[in-house]
């Protein structure tokens, strides 16, 4: 009977402990920069935080890049840094287009490993250039309006009528 009570007491203590702490969040030191070109390096530090607060050492997070069809086109394994819970990866997007990226946190304690997804990015997109043709069109229209106004104001209105009474002219 004592053994049964001991097993029961241990299980009551162990079950809540096993259910605790089974999740983590991932923080990135940066997002892919605007204007990133294909195969250009994006160095990023990945921080895994248990309960969103405590850095977890000894994990190997993996950054995966997916094309717009969802196919994995790049896998980049983080390497540990001197900071607890922080790994460094150098990510490269393989070509122009829209890509999503995700981080597998590697936090397997209590079955809590997750893949964290991030907003898709455009790689190698043409940068917005100054709209020179629109500026040229606007300037041409403005100059045309000025020229039309000057021509209207200088138009020949004929000779003024002669003044016959000097008192009326004054």
C-alpha positions as CSV (number, residue, x, y, z in Angstrom):
1,X,0.0,0.0,0.0
2,X,2.9,2.4,0.8
3,X,4.3,1.8,-2.7
4,X,0.9,2.6,-4.3
5,X,0.7,5.9,-2.4
6,X,4.3,6.7,-3.3
7,X,3.6,6.1,-7.0
8,X,0.4,8.2,-6.8
9,X,2.2,11.0,-5.0
10,X,5.1,11.1,-7.6
11,X,2.7,11.0,-10.5
12,X,0.7,13.9,-9.0
13,X,3.9,16.0,-8.8
14,X,5.4,14.9,-12.2
15,X,2.3,15.3,-14.4
16,X,1.9,19.1,-13.9
17,X,5.7,19.5,-14.3
18,X,5.6,17.7,-17.6
19,X,2.9,19.9,-18.9
20,X,4.7,23.1,-18.1
21,X,7.3,24.9,-20.3
22,X,6.4,23.3,-23.6
23,X,6.6,26.4,-25.8
24,X,9.0,29.0,-27.0
25,X,9.1,32.1,-29.1
26,X,11.6,33.1,-31.7
27,X,13.1,36.6,-32.1
28,X,15.1,37.7,-35.1
29,X,17.8,40.4,-34.9
30,X,16.6,41.8,-38.2
31,X,14.2,41.2,-41.1
32,X,15.4,40.7,-44.7
33,X,16.3,44.2,-45.8
34,X,14.4,46.0,-48.5
35,X,16.1,45.7,-51.8
36,X,17.9,42.4,-51.0
37,X,19.2,40.9,-54.2
38,X,19.1,37.2,-55.1
39,X,21.9,35.2,-53.3
40,X,22.8,38.3,-51.3
41,X,23.6,37.4,-47.7
42,X,21.1,38.2,-44.9
43,X,23.0,37.6,-41.6
44,X,20.5,37.1,-38.8
45,X,20.7,36.2,-35.1
46,X,17.9,33.9,-33.9
47,X,16.9,34.0,-30.2
48,X,14.8,31.2,-28.8
49,X,13.0,32.2,-25.6
50,X,11.2,29.7,-23.4
51,X,7.8,31.1,-22.4
52,X,8.8,34.2,-24.5
53,X,11.2,35.3,-21.8
54,X,14.1,33.0,-20.9
55,X,16.8,32.3,-23.5
56,X,17.3,28.6,-24.1
57,X,20.8,27.4,-24.7
58,X,21.8,24.3,-26.6
59,X,19.3,24.5,-29.4
60,X,19.9,24.5,-33.1
61,X,17.3,26.6,-34.9
62,X,16.9,26.2,-38.6
63,X,15.8,29.0,-41.0
64,X,14.0,27.7,-44.1
65,X,13.1,29.7,-47.2
66,X,10.1,28.7,-49.3
67,X,9.2,29.9,-52.8
68,X,5.7,31.2,-53.5
69,X,4.5,27.7,-54.2
70,X,5.5,26.6,-50.6
71,X,8.5,24.5,-51.7
72,X,11.5,24.7,-49.4
73,X,14.3,26.2,-51.5
74,X,16.9,26.9,-48.8
75,X,17.7,25.6,-45.3
76,X,20.2,27.5,-43.1
77,X,21.2,26.0,-39.7
78,X,22.0,28.4,-36.9
79,X,25.3,28.2,-35.1
80,X,25.6,29.0,-31.4
81,X,27.0,32.4,-30.4
82,X,28.4,33.5,-27.1
83,X,25.0,34.8,-26.0
84,X,22.8,32.3,-24.3
85,X,19.9,31.2,-26.6
86,X,21.2,33.1,-29.6
87,X,22.3,31.4,-32.9
88,X,23.6,33.0,-36.0
89,X,22.6,32.1,-39.6
90,X,23.4,33.5,-43.0
91,X,20.4,33.2,-45.2
92,X,20.3,33.6,-48.9
93,X,17.2,33.8,-51.2
94,X,17.9,31.9,-54.4
95,X,16.4,34.2,-57.0
96,X,14.0,37.1,-57.7
97,X,10.4,36.6,-56.5
98,X,8.3,36.4,-53.4
99,X,9.5,34.1,-50.7
100,X,8.3,33.2,-47.2
101,X,10.7,32.2,-44.4
102,X,10.3,30.3,-41.2
103,X,12.3,29.3,-38.2
104,X,12.1,25.8,-36.6
105,X,13.1,26.6,-33.0
106,X,14.5,23.1,-32.1
107,X,12.9,23.3,-28.7
108,X,12.0,19.7,-28.4
109,X,11.4,19.6,-24.6
110,X,8.0,18.3,-23.8
111,X,7.2,18.0,-27.5
112,X,7.1,21.8,-27.8
113,X,9.2,22.3,-31.0
114,X,7.5,24.7,-33.4
115,X,8.0,26.3,-36.8
116,X,7.5,30.1,-36.6
117,X,6.5,31.8,-39.8
118,X,7.1,35.3,-41.0
119,X,5.6,37.7,-43.5
120,X,6.7,37.0,-47.1
121,X,9.3,39.2,-48.7
122,X,10.0,40.4,-52.3
123,X,13.6,39.6,-53.4
124,X,15.2,41.4,-56.3
125,X,12.1,43.5,-56.9
126,X,12.7,46.5,-59.1
127,X,13.2,49.6,-56.9
128,X,10.8,52.4,-57.4
129,X,12.5,54.9,-59.6
130,X,11.7,58.6,-59.9
131,X,8.8,59.1,-62.4
132,X,10.7,61.2,-64.9
133,X,8.1,60.9,-67.7
134,X,5.3,62.0,-65.4
135,X,7.4,65.0,-64.3
136,X,8.1,65.9,-68.0
137,X,4.4,65.6,-68.9
138,X,3.4,67.9,-66.0
139,X,6.1,70.5,-66.9
140,X,5.0,70.4,-70.6
141,X,1.3,70.9,-69.6
142,X,2.3,73.7,-67.2
143,X,4.3,75.5,-69.8
144,X,1.5,75.1,-72.4
145,X,-0.9,76.7,-69.9
146,X,1.4,79.6,-69.3
147,X,1.9,80.2,-73.0
148,X,-1.8,80.1,-73.6
149,X,-2.4,82.6,-70.8
150,X,0.2,85.0,-72.2
151,X,-1.2,84.7,-75.7
152,X,-4.7,85.3,-74.4
153,X,-3.6,88.4,-72.5
154,X,-1.7,89.8,-75.5
155,X,-4.3,89.2,-78.1
156,X,-5.1,92.0,-80.5
157,X,-8.3,93.6,-79.3
158,X,-8.4,96.1,-82.1
159,X,-7.8,99.9,-81.7
160,X,-9.4,101.7,-78.8
161,X,-12.3,103.9,-79.6
162,X,-11.4,107.6,-80.0
163,X,-12.3,109.8,-77.1
164,X,-14.6,112.6,-78.3
165,X,-15.3,114.3,-75.1
166,X,-12.3,115.0,-72.8
167,X,-14.5,115.3,-69.8
168,X,-15.7,111.8,-70.3
169,X,-12.1,110.5,-70.6
170,X,-11.2,111.9,-67.2
